Amino acid sequence: MYGENACPNAQGLPDLPVLGALVVDSGRGDRVGEFRGVAGPYWSLRPVGGGAEWEAEPHRVRPALLMEQLRVRTARLNARSRGEVL
């Protein structure tokens, strides 16, 4: 029988993003961060432009949509123009 050994609800780990890729952590309220690497069973992410890294469960991370990427990059540039960040 076709697929008799397959588990219909099994979800494999998502593909590993490229270092620096913008991703969304749905486990933290859709927080956008840069992929920094793998730390044990978790992925390390950090805020765009720097800051404290956090760990995310890979199955709760997805690539950031273009709209989300533009939003965080614009917010970073605006903060920089106000002198809030370097």
N, C-alpha and C positions, 0 to 999 in steps of 0.2 A: 504494500500500500504506500502511496506517495506521501512523504512527510511524516511517517509514523514515529520517527525518532525526534522530530522537531517539536520544540515547546512553543506553542503559539504566542505566549505572553513573554517569552524571553527577549530581553533587550540587551544587546551588546553595548560595550562602552562606546561613546562617540569618538570620532576621529580626533586625534591630537591636533590642536590648532598650531599654527606657526607662531614662533616666539614673537611677542609684541602684538599679536592679533587682538582686536577688540572683541570681547565676548560679554554676554549678559549672564549674571548669576541669579537665577530665579529663586534660589534658596535665600537670598538676601534682598528680596523686594525688587527684583529686576535691576540690580546694581550693575553698571557697566564698568569693566576693568580690562586691563591688558594682561594677556596670558604670559606668565613668567616661567612656568615649568611645572614639573611633577614633584610632589612631596609625598611619598608613600602612596596611599590610595586617593589622595586629593590633588587638585590642581591649584597652583599658586597664582593668584591674581593681584593686581595692584591698581589703584586709581589712575586715571589718565593724567599724565604729567607728574606722577610721583606720589609718595605717601606710603603709609603702612600697608604691607601686603596682607591678604587674607587667604584662607584655604576654602575651596569650594568642592562640593561633590560633583564629579564629572557628569553624572546623569542630569544634573540641574543646570548645566551650562550649555548655552547655545551661541552661535555666532551673532554678533550685533548687526541689526538691520542698518542700512545706510542712514536712515532717519536718526537712529540712536547714536551712530557714530558722529554725525554732524552736530547733534545736540551737545554731547560731552566735549567735543573739540571747540565748539563755539563758546561754551561756558568757560572753558580753560582760557581761551584767548581774551574773553571779556574780563576775567579776573586778572589776567596779566596786564591788560590795558589800565585797570584801576590801581595797579601796583600791589595787589593782594598776594601775588606769587611772582617768582622770578622767571 
